[in-house]
């Protein structure tokens, strides 16, 4: 059974940094397509960063230049380095895997088959 487990969330002041990690288990090889979504209170879940099977990386406009998605296939992990955090980045962050080949931005939640449980990120002003 495949599973995604996020870690690294927490509370930080504006301007600070956090690094989220997502460990994929139950796979014989690292999932080709992985993404980070986030859901703020009262809002829909939205894509924050996407790493496609073709190695193309996309970011939401709101995080470009501040967030960096990376993956370590040897460890079956994908990470999200978040710098210069803002209060509007406060959300539950979800790792997602397995999406259609050729996916582009913006990703849809229905595109992904496997989800983590989420990790809370809180940025205070």
Secondary structure, 3 states (H helix, E strand, C coil): CCEEEEECCEEEECCCCEEEEEEEECCCCCCCCEEEEEECCCCCCEEEEEECCCCCEEECCCCCCCEEEEEECCCCEEEEEECCCCHHHCEEEEEEECCCCCCCCCCCHHHCCEECCCEEEEEEC
